[in-house]
């Protein structure tokens, strides 16, 4: 069996389930935490990594609880609470979180404390805050929510796995409202270790990410949460998730292998590539990994398609596709594509759906299809 025949067997799952995004919130390197739409001001950063612009946590979370809370938990709890506030205070029937690194920084601190104190710990808090499921658990404790609660740590598939579970919960009528999130924090040791592998560019402007023709990318971080429902919101038609597909390929996979998976996915949800108005690529400035995106743009999709990108705004991290889904939902709701995310210059008049395609090192691929006004 050749590679082209083998790859579909490596596909994880194909889902036709649907859900409406009734509310969302994202903390990112851009001015997004207080914005209901796309921010008016774009934050330009000259660095090899992008750090989040964090809100005043004391206005969102009880200051007493904040005293010893690590940064990643603050980001997760704040974005989750903002999402719930925007959903009208709904208590979700399920809380599902995806994270590639989890609370890695806190885990390092906990292990160092154990080492320095000869296998004794002075407080149990460092251990509690070091586990990968700490964010989802703390959200539940904050909300006094005793419903379904789970965390997925699947590297580049972490957010997609969480989203997949959320769609299943709604499809199987196990939950009416599901809060799903993707969160990762950029730590010093993560940057250092991956710098030895040539993952990062030299410091440069994030807005020039695709113009710097060199290996590597800019690291990033963020926390994005969404309230999903089987019903539309009170405001009428909204943005719906109408398809999700993840698949794994060897790094030697070709353009043809990827297009077969895209065609298969679109066929499963009753669409053709000509039905796609906009495609949002996970371009990150790395010459090796970006080549496949440009090949798809040139040889697979229609010339009339809007092509977008997003990692110059949030950086590269395992759950960056959560930021992409937020951005796509904002674009569809506002019926406008900001110039800063345009890969080509097309009018906004055909803007009813967006296909998000992201891959990590050309091995972990994900497709998310969003549509406006249909469920």
Phi, psi and omega per residue, in radians:
X1 nan 2.253 -3.132
X2 -1.443 3.026 -3.042
X3 -1.063 -0.733 -3.102
X4 -1.060 -0.598 3.111
X5 -1.360 -0.520 -3.051
X6 -1.363 -0.558 -3.007
X7 -1.035 -0.776 3.112
X8 -1.006 -0.486 3.095
X9 -1.215 -0.345 -3.141
X10 -1.557 -0.113 3.123
X11 -1.061 2.423 -3.107
X12 -1.302 -1.130 3.122
X13 -2.722 2.759 3.048
X14 -2.183 2.204 -3.062
X15 -2.171 2.390 3.099
X16 -1.875 0.149 -3.072
X17 -1.211 2.702 -3.048
X18 -2.239 2.671 3.042
X19 -2.780 2.646 3.104
X20 -1.708 2.404 3.027
X21 -1.463 1.883 -3.099
X22 -1.629 -0.318 3.086
X23 -2.852 2.733 3.117
X24 -2.700 2.789 3.079
X25 -2.696 2.470 -3.139
X26 -2.499 2.341 2.965
X27 -1.861 2.146 -2.996
X28 -2.567 -3.136 3.049
X29 -1.211 -0.059 3.085
X30 -1.846 3.031 -3.110
X31 -1.417 1.166 -3.020
X32 -1.884 -0.332 -2.992
X33 -1.197 -0.441 3.134
X34 -1.914 0.073 -3.075
X35 -1.724 2.429 3.057
X36 -1.590 -0.250 3.089
X37 -2.308 -2.748 3.116
X38 -1.248 2.345 -3.085
X39 -1.114 2.538 3.138
X40 -1.250 -0.551 -3.090
X41 -1.947 2.278 3.115
X42 -1.720 2.264 -3.106
X43 -1.475 1.984 3.088
X44 -1.650 2.234 -3.072
X45 -2.229 2.300 3.062
X46 -1.813 1.780 -3.049
X47 -2.951 3.093 3.016
X48 -1.727 0.059 3.061
X49 -2.663 2.697 3.139
X50 -1.967 2.171 3.125
X51 -1.784 2.610 -3.102
X52 -1.178 2.529 2.947
X53 -1.540 1.827 -2.970
X54 -1.599 2.541 3.136
X55 -1.351 3.100 2.993
X56 -1.349 1.722 -3.036
X57 -1.077 -0.486 -3.107
X58 -1.112 -0.363 3.109
X59 -1.514 -0.138 -3.083
X60 -2.004 -0.682 -3.072
X61 -2.085 2.554 3.100
X62 -0.943 2.134 -3.101
X63 -0.984 -0.531 3.122
X64 -1.132 -0.677 3.132
X65 -1.241 -0.400 -3.074
X66 -1.339 -0.307 -2.914
X67 -0.938 -0.828 -3.088
X68 -2.006 0.276 -3.067
X69 -1.407 2.223 3.113
X70 -1.177 2.828 -3.007
X71 -1.039 -0.775 -3.082
X72 -1.108 -0.588 3.097
X73 -1.225 -0.663 3.079
X74 -1.050 -0.780 3.137
X75 -1.090 -0.800 -3.108
X76 -1.157 -0.815 -3.130
X77 -1.135 -0.712 -3.111
X78 -1.156 -0.821 -3.122
X79 -1.185 -0.603 3.084
X80 -1.150 -0.755 -3.140
X81 -1.154 -0.699 3.099
X82 -1.100 -0.686 3.112
X83 -1.085 -0.780 3.137
X84 -1.133 -0.727 3.105
X85 -1.030 -0.744 -3.118
X86 -1.277 -0.329 3.082
X87 -1.547 0.115 3.121
X88 1.512 0.374 3.102
X89 1.390 0.297 3.135
X90 -1.116 2.334 3.013
X91 -1.550 2.038 -3.022
X92 -1.178 2.624 3.078
X93 -1.412 -0.196 3.095
X94 -2.743 2.513 3.064
X95 -2.133 2.050 -3.050
X96 -2.257 2.220 -3.064
X97 -2.200 2.438 3.009
X98 -1.999 2.359 3.121
X99 -2.621 2.349 3.128
X100 -1.435 -0.653 -3.074
X101 -1.879 -0.311 -3.083
X102 1.101 -2.609 3.139
X103 -1.618 1.032 -3.013
X104 -1.085 -0.718 -3.126
X105 -1.077 -0.723 3.130
X106 -1.246 -0.574 3.071
X107 -1.112 -0.725 3.105
X108 -1.084 -0.765 -3.136
X109 -1.122 -0.693 3.131
X110 -1.116 -0.798 -3.112
X111 -1.175 -0.640 3.095
X112 -1.158 -0.652 3.097
X113 -1.130 -0.723 3.098
X114 -1.074 -0.729 3.140
X115 -1.166 -0.810 -3.090
X116 -1.179 -0.512 -3.095
X117 -1.777 0.383 3.069
X118 0.950 0.904 3.064
X119 1.182 0.451 3.007
X120 -2.064 2.613 3.070
X121 -2.149 2.502 -3.114
X122 -1.538 -0.328 3.132
X123 -2.613 2.583 3.128
X124 -1.438 -0.252 -3.089
X125 -1.029 -0.758 3.124
X126 -1.011 -0.613 3.095
X127 -1.228 -0.784 -3.136
X128 -1.024 -0.707 -3.096
X129 -1.456 -0.020 -3.073
X130 -1.664 -0.220 -3.057
X131 -1.405 2.677 -3.096
X132 -1.122 -0.522 -3.097
X133 -1.581 0.231 -3.083
X134 -1.088 -0.666 -3.090
X135 -1.132 -0.898 -3.131
X136 -1.087 -0.685 -3.122
X137 -1.173 -0.743 -3.131
X138 -1.191 -0.591 3.060
X139 -1.076 -0.788 3.132
X140 -1.085 -0.720 3.134
X141 -1.159 -0.704 3.141
X142 -1.098 -0.702 -3.084
X143 -1.552 -0.114 -3.005
X144 0.958 0.821 -3.085
X145 -1.839 2.118 -3.059
X146 -1.899 0.358 -3.104
X147 -1.511 -3.060 -3.124
X148 -0.861 2.279 -3.053
X149 -2.556 2.088 -3.069
X150 -2.647 2.671 3.123
X151 -2.193 2.386 3.103
X152 -1.945 2.266 3.119
X153 -2.166 1.421 -3.031
X154 -2.116 0.746 -3.133
X155 0.863 -2.133 -3.090
X156 -1.215 -0.192 3.103
X157 -1.765 0.160 -2.992
X158 -1.056 -0.911 -3.138
X159 -1.184 -0.713 3.141
X160 -1.074 -0.649 3.100
X161 -1.148 -0.711 3.093
X162 -1.127 -0.763 3.137
X163 -1.133 -0.698 3.099
X164 -1.038 -0.772 3.108
X165 -1.124 -0.734 -3.141
X166 -1.058 -0.752 3.126
X167 -1.142 -0.634 3.097
X168 -1.160 -0.708 3.125
X169 -1.048 -0.718 3.138
X170 -1.271 -0.762 -3.126
X171 -1.075 -0.684 -3.111
X172 -1.527 0.106 3.106
X173 1.035 0.528 3.028
X174 -1.447 -0.336 -3.129
X175 -2.633 2.525 3.097
X176 -1.650 -0.698 3.105
X177 -2.195 2.184 -3.121
X178 -2.157 2.276 3.038
X179 -1.750 2.112 -3.117
X180 -2.154 2.460 -3.094
X181 -2.477 2.819 3.022
X182 -2.295 2.237 -3.060
X183 -2.535 2.382 3.019
X184 -2.640 2.543 -3.128
X185 -2.019 2.401 3.091
X186 -1.516 2.047 -3.098
X187 -1.876 2.818 -3.123
X188 -1.074 -0.810 -3.097
X189 -1.182 -0.626 3.088
X190 -1.078 -0.766 3.103
X191 -1.101 -0.765 -3.074
X192 -1.130 -0.862 -3.094
X193 -1.098 -0.760 -3.104
X194 -1.330 -0.295 3.056
X195 -1.184 -0.533 3.088
X196 -1.136 -0.420 -3.136
X197 -1.634 0.062 3.110
X198 1.309 0.516 -3.087
X199 -1.318 -0.469 -2.957
X200 -1.947 2.584 3.023
X201 -1.407 2.895 2.939
X202 -1.178 2.677 -3.107
X203 -0.868 2.283 3.111
X204 -2.694 2.964 3.109
X205 -1.213 2.300 3.128
X206 -1.093 -0.475 3.137
X207 -1.332 -0.147 3.078
X208 -1.886 0.316 -3.012
X209 -0.991 -0.773 -3.084
X210 -1.449 -0.185 -3.139
X211 -1.547 -0.280 3.140
X212 -1.531 1.752 -3.044
X213 -1.441 1.356 -3.110
X214 -2.601 2.829 3.108
X215 -1.164 2.827 3.063
X216 1.560 3.044 -3.112
X217 -2.539 -2.984 3.079
X218 -1.875 2.258 3.115
X219 -1.270 2.724 -3.139
X220 -2.581 -3.020 3.137
X221 -2.867 2.916 3.100
X222 2.991 2.921 3.100
X223 -2.431 2.012 -3.119
X224 -2.202 2.297 3.123
X225 -2.237 2.539 -3.104
X226 -2.328 2.458 2.974
X227 -1.733 2.085 -3.116
X228 -1.895 2.539 -3.141
X229 -2.551 2.720 3.045
X230 -1.345 -0.208 -3.103
X231 -1.936 2.769 3.050
X232 -1.351 2.782 3.128
X233 -1.300 3.063 -3.132
X234 -1.153 -0.351 -3.119
X235 -1.435 0.151 3.137
X236 1.602 -2.677 -3.091
X237 -0.957 2.430 3.137
X238 -2.384 -2.808 -3.134
X239 -1.607 2.252 3.138
X240 -2.060 2.564 3.018
X241 -1.590 2.051 -3.037
X242 -2.054 0.124 3.096
X243 -3.068 2.509 3.103
X244 -2.552 2.328 -3.137
X245 -2.566 2.306 3.038
X246 -2.181 2.495 3.089
X247 -2.621 2.656 -3.108
X248 -1.978 2.418 3.070
X249 -2.354 2.739 2.932
X250 -1.082 2.730 -3.135
X251 -1.126 -0.289 3.140
X252 -1.530 0.099 -3.131
X253 -1.032 2.576 -3.080
X254 -1.772 3.019 3.084
X255 -0.984 -0.707 -3.118
X256 -1.101 -0.696 3.134
X257 -1.071 -0.728 -3.137
X258 -1.193 -0.758 -3.113
X259 -1.132 -0.559 3.080
X260 -1.095 -0.715 3.130
X261 -1.181 -0.699 3.127
X262 -1.131 -0.782 3.098
X263 -1.065 -0.725 3.136
X264 -1.092 -0.775 3.134
X265 -1.094 -0.869 -3.124
X266 -1.098 -0.679 3.095
X267 -1.086 -0.643 -3.134
X268 -1.164 -0.468 3.117
X269 -1.811 0.260 3.019
X270 1.344 0.524 -3.105
X271 -2.236 2.910 3.036
X272 -2.165 2.782 -3.114
X273 -1.045 -0.424 3.111
X274 -1.275 -0.251 3.115
X275 -1.471 -0.146 -3.070
X276 -1.459 2.115 3.117
X277 -1.374 -0.741 -3.055
X278 -2.455 2.530 3.077
X279 -2.166 2.219 3.124
X280 -1.857 1.996 -3.098
X281 -1.636 2.617 3.071
X282 -1.538 0.745 3.121
X283 -1.035 2.304 -3.118
X284 -2.225 0.175 3.091
X285 1.526 -0.106 3.115
X286 -1.469 2.081 -3.030
X287 -0.970 -0.738 -3.056
X288 -1.159 -0.774 -3.067
X289 -1.452 -0.447 -3.094
X290 -1.353 -0.326 -3.067
X291 -1.010 -0.674 -3.102
X292 -1.162 -0.605 3.100
X293 -1.131 -0.816 -3.113
X294 -1.130 -0.608 3.107
X295 -1.136 -0.727 3.084
X296 -1.107 -0.726 -3.142
X297 -1.072 -0.725 -3.051
X298 -1.398 -0.697 -2.925
X299 -1.952 -0.201 -3.015
X300 -2.007 -0.950 -3.089
X301 -1.457 2.830 -3.115
X302 -1.209 2.647 3.101
X303 -1.138 -0.397 -3.119
X304 -1.457 -0.040 -3.122
X305 -1.289 2.458 2.979
X306 -1.380 2.233 3.090
X307 -1.938 2.250 -3.050
X308 -2.204 2.846 3.034
X309 -2.563 2.878 -2.956
X310 -2.538 -0.299 -2.997
X311 -1.295 -0.169 2.998
X312 -1.274 -0.279 3.118
X313 -1.633 -0.520 -3.052
X314 -2.120 -0.252 -3.070
X315 1.474 3.071 3.140
X316 -1.702 2.171 3.024
X317 -2.726 2.945 -2.964
X318 -1.079 -0.583 -3.102
X319 -1.915 0.545 3.132
X320 -1.116 -0.397 3.125
X321 -1.138 -0.363 3.050
X322 -1.177 -0.715 3.056
X323 -1.108 -0.699 3.128
X324 -1.067 -0.721 -3.136
X325 -1.169 -0.668 3.066
X326 -1.089 -0.817 -3.117
X327 -1.076 -0.769 3.138
X328 -1.095 -0.704 -3.136
X329 -1.169 -0.648 3.104
X330 -1.153 -0.732 3.130
X331 -1.101 -0.797 -3.124
X332 -1.165 -0.682 3.131
X333 -1.167 -0.754 -3.125
X334 -1.432 -0.159 -3.140
X335 0.979 0.626 -3.103
X336 -2.642 2.409 3.100
X337 -1.812 2.007 3.094
X338 -1.079 2.495 -3.105
X339 -1.025 -0.553 -3.031
X340 -1.190 -0.277 3.136
X341 -1.920 0.076 -3.130
X342 -1.410 2.281 3.038
X343 -1.630 -0.495 3.012
X344 -2.349 2.919 -3.045
X345 -1.834 1.716 3.117
X346 -2.214 2.624 3.104
X347 -1.173 2.737 -3.096
X348 -1.483 0.053 -2.958
X349 -1.113 -0.560 3.079
X350 -1.774 1.626 -3.030
X351 -2.557 1.268 3.131
X352 -2.023 -0.221 3.123
X353 -2.674 2.763 3.102
X354 -2.429 2.308 3.019
X355 -1.805 2.120 3.108
X356 -1.701 2.162 3.080
X357 -2.162 2.138 -3.133
X358 -2.358 2.561 3.004
X359 -2.478 2.685 3.074
X360 -1.954 1.981 3.118
X361 0.970 0.500 3.109
X362 1.038 0.467 3.098
X363 -2.151 -0.749 -3.132
X364 -1.804 1.898 -3.028
X365 -1.959 2.498 3.081
X366 -2.447 2.542 3.099
X367 -2.248 2.240 3.071
X368 -2.240 2.223 -3.116
X369 -1.940 2.132 3.119
X370 -1.966 2.467 3.140
X371 -2.314 2.574 3.111
X372 -1.792 2.230 2.974
X373 1.462 0.242 3.130
X374 -2.455 2.403 3.100
X375 -2.611 nan nan
